[in-house]
Amino acid sequence: MTNQRELIDLSACRMVELLDAGTISAADALDALESRIAEVDPLVNALPTLCFERARDAARRLQDLPVDERGLLRGLPVPIKDLTQVAGVRTTSGSLLFEDHVSETTGLPARVLERNGAVVYAKSNTPEFGTGGHTRNKVFGITRNPRDRSRSAGGSSGGAAAALATGMAWIAHGSDMAGSLRTPASFCGVASLRPSPGLIAGDQPRLPFQVLGQEGPMARNVEDVALMTDAMSGLSFEAGLTKPAPESSFLDAARTPKRPPRIAVSTDLGVTEVAAEVRDTFNAAMETLAGAGLALEDGHPDFSDAVEAFTVQRALIYAVKLGDALADARGLFNPEVVWNIEKGLDADGPSIRSAIAAQGRLFQKAVQFMQEYDLLICPATVMQPFPADETYPGSSAGTPVSDYFDWLKIVYVVSAATLPVVTVPCGFTEGGLPLAIQLIGRPHGEHELFRFARYIEDILGWDAAPIDPVE
């Protein structure tokens, strides 16, 4: 198979099969991507930093090895989010502070992928330090939604999601604290996994035991997300939180769909308002599931402790990571980043103690609820993709910086509870913009979650083929 567009349209799993059989090479895959990026990326700005020379060197080294020594991915190209270091490649974190930074070493998530046969060819765009649900920064500009280029692609893994949706990637690396995998997956119409803590080794040398931010995979469908989860997971002595991968692969789980017997459904998790067009699309998807014979019950855990647990501890993470740089770099940082750092620096002992206790209560409530249900389903966002020229929703109307991520409650309360989530596209608004659902599983229950997610994906019937960007 030599037609480059045919390769672009294939799933990641099929690409790996062809690489394994020797029908194509990693160099062929890179050629197809380079051509597609030249055609598409000027329209969406998803992959601002390319490293094809480095990628071709890696592909040649893999090609010299026996096939069964080329790693699980067999040379499949993968873009890395611009928050993770890749040796010899420009890594900016979307910040003017690191505008010209070239990494000397490769971060742990990218190293794990490379050990498992990934070939890194690009860095995907992200907001400054991953801050906010909109991929926009002063170094590279805005990543635009491929379904409507006047709209946001979401964030902070917006570059990864837009690259997948337009065929500039088969699978992509991302990360998620306040919905940074789930929001762009919903806005761009792709799938993702936010894992339980420890499944995928993090890259936080200053915060090796924090649980709010997790590395994770994105792809166009559930099987491909499962494949990349296999390539990212496993025990790592370099990580503070880590555990072995299960004996049976996540891809095997996704290929053995299972009907979830007990499903709870919530439109808002009891914490947020949801726009009418999202509610309508979500309800239509739930009607489709009910029509397929799934028994759905209204319900959700008590998330009343989640906002305190998340917001205080998130601010502390900013203070630990960037507090020392604030004095010298304040003028380089976006106002949202400054606000987060200062909130963390100002946190006192009682507020920190209270937030930690709140997360403990939240986790126990979530565990108790998920003992009664196999799956909890809710929207992955409370609004359809908003105008890309907004810094955040409502910014032009005067919404204060302190409220800039309030619209992300439906995802960040789940982060605070540390429950695993597979995001699956569920339909379109009347205006033709995609939306997705969160499929929330039991703590450390990713194996079963993939079986449920594939079952539901089949019912919803999403067309995962890449698209050309829409004006």
C-alpha positions, 0 to 999 in steps of 0.5 A, spaced: 500 500 500 503 506 497 497 511 497 499 516 502 491 518 503 489 511 504 494 510 510 492 517 513 485 514 513 487 507 517 486 506 524 492 506 528 491 498 530 491 497 522 497 501 521 501 497 526 498 490 523 501 493 516 508 495 520 508 488 523 507 485 516 512 489 513 507 491 508 509 498 510 515 501 513 515 507 519 518 511 513 512 510 509 508 512 515 512 519 516 512 520 508 504 520 509 504 524 515 509 530 512 505 530 506 498 531 510 501 536 515 503 540 509 496 540 507 492 541 513 496 544 519 496 551 516 489 551 517 488 549 524 495 550 527 496 543 531 503 541 530 507 547 530 514 544 532 516 538 527 522 533 528 522 529 522 529 528 521 530 526 528 524 521 526 527 518 520 533 517 524 529 513 529 525 509 524 532 507 520 534 504 527 528 501 528 528 498 521 535 495 522 532 491 528 528 484 527 520 486 527 519 482 534 524 487 537 521 494 534 516 494 540 509 494 541 507 500 536 512 497 531 515 504 529 508 508 529 509 515 529 506 519 535 506 526 536 508 529 544 504 534 547 509 541 548 509 540 555 513 534 555 521 534 553 523 531 547 531 531 546 534 535 541 527 538 540 524 545 541 519 544 548 516 551 550 510 549 554 506 554 550 510 560 554 515 565 552 519 563 558 521 557 554 520 560 547 527 558 545 528 552 549 531 546 546 530 539 550 537 536 552 533 530 555 526 526 553 521 526 559 519 519 561 512 519 558 515 520 551 521 515 553 516 510 555 513 510 548 519 510 544 521 504 548 515 501 546 516 503 538 513 510 537 517 514 533 516 522 535 515 526 529 512 533 532 510 537 538 502 538 539 500 545 541 498 547 548 496 553 552 501 556 557 503 550 562 496 547 560 492 552 563 485 553 561 481 549 556 483 553 550 489 551 546 492 558 545 499 561 547 503 567 545 509 563 542 505 559 537 498 562 537 491 558 536 489 551 535 483 551 531 477 546 531 477 542 524 470 542 524 469 550 524 476 554 524 472 560 528 472 555 534 476 553 539 479 546 539 479 545 546 485 544 551 490 543 553 491 537 549 488 541 543 493 540 538 493 533 539 486 532 538 486 537 532 491 533 529 488 526 530 481 529 527 484 531 521 489 525 519 495 528 522 496 523 527 494 516 528 494 516 536 497 522 540 500 523 547 496 528 552 495 530 559 489 531 563 488 535 570 482 539 569 479 536 562 485 537 558 484 530 554 476 530 555 475 537 553 479 537 546 476 530 545 469 532 545 470 539 541 474 535 536 470 529 535 476 524 538 477 519 544 481 519 550 483 516 556 484 519 563 487 514 567 487 512 574 493 515 578 499 510 577 497 506 571 501 511 566 507 514 569 507 521 570 513 526 569 513 531 575 520 531 578 517 536 583 511 533 584 512 525 584 505 523 588 500 528 585 494 525 583 490 531 579 494 531 573 495 525 569 498 523 562 494 519 557 492 517 550 488 520 545 486 517 538 480 516 533 477 510 536 476 506 543 481 500 540 486 505 538 486 509 545 487 502 548 493 500 544 496 507 546 494 505 553 498 499 552 504 503 550 504 508 555 503 504 561 507 499 566 511 499 572 517 505 572 522 505 577 522 513 575 515 515 577 512 516 584 506 513 582 506 507 578 503 499 577 504 494 573 500 493 567 494 488 567 496 481 565 491 481 559 492 487 554 487 493 554 487 492 547 484 485 548 479 488 553 477 493 547 476 487 542 472 484 547 466 488 548 462 487 554 455 490 556 455 494 562 449 492 566 448 497 571 449 504 568 448 511 572 447 517 568 447 525 569 447 531 565 451 535 570 454 531 576 450 536 580 455 541 580 454 545 574 449 548 568 449 545 562 448 549 555 441 547 552 445 544 545 449 540 550 443 537 554 439 535 547 445 532 544 447 528 550 439 526 551 439 524 544 445 519 545 442 516 552 436 515 548 440 511 543 443 507 548 436 506 552 433 504 545 439 498 544 436 495 551 441 498 556 438 500 563 440 507 565 438 510 572 439 517 574 444 518 579 451 520 581 456 521 587 456 526 591 461 531 588 460 537 593 467 536 596 470 536 589 471 544 588 475 545 594 479 539 593 481 540 586 482 548 586 486 549 592 491 543 590 491 545 583 493 552 585 499 548 590 501 545 584 502 551 580 506 554 586 511 549 587 512 548 579 512 556 578 512 560 584 520 561 584 519 564 577 514 569 578 518 574 580 522 574 574 517 572 569 511 575 571 511 579 565 511 573 560 506 569 564 498 570 562 494 572 567 491 566 568 497 563 570 499 568 575 493 568 578 494 560 579 501 561 582 499 567 587 493 563 589 497 557 591 502 561 594 497 565 598 494 558 601 495 557 608 495 551 613 488 550 614 485 551 607 490 546 605 488 541 610 481 542 609 482 541 601 486 534 603 480 532 607 475 534 602 478 529 597 479 524 602 471 524 603 470 525 595 474 519 594 470 515 599 463 517 596 465 516 589 468 509 591 461 507 595 457 510 589 461 506 584 460 499 588 453 500 586 454 501 578 459 499 573 459 505 569 457 513 570 455 517 564 455 524 563 457 530 558 464 531 557 463 539 556 458 543 558 458 547 552 459 546 544 466 549 542 466 557 543 469 562 539 477 561 538 478 568 539 476 568 546 481 567 551 476 563 555 469 563 555 466 569 557 473 573 557 470 578 552 464 579 556 468 581 562 468 574 566 474 575 571 480 571 571 478 567 577 472 564 574 476 562 567 476 555 568 469 554 572 466 552 565 470 545 566 467 543 573 464 537 569 471 534 568 475 537 574 470 534 579 472 527 576 479 528 576 479 530 584 475 523 585 481 520 581 476 516 577 478 513 570 474 516 564 474 514 557 471 519 552 467 517 546 464 522 541 456 521 541 453 526 536 453 533 533 449 539 535 444 542 531 450 547 528 454 540 526 459 541 532 461 534 535 460 533 543 462 527 547 460 523 553 465 521 559 464 514 561 467 514 568 469 507 571 471 504 578 478 506 581 483 502 577 478 499 573 481 501 566 480 494 563 473 493 564 472 500 562 475 499 555 470 493 554 464 497 556 467 503 552 467 499 546 460 496 547 457 503 547 462 506 542 459 501 537 452 503 539 453 510 538 456 508 531 461 514 530 465 515 524 472 516 526 475 517 519 479 524 519 476 530 516 479 536 512 478 542 516 472 546 515 471 554 514 
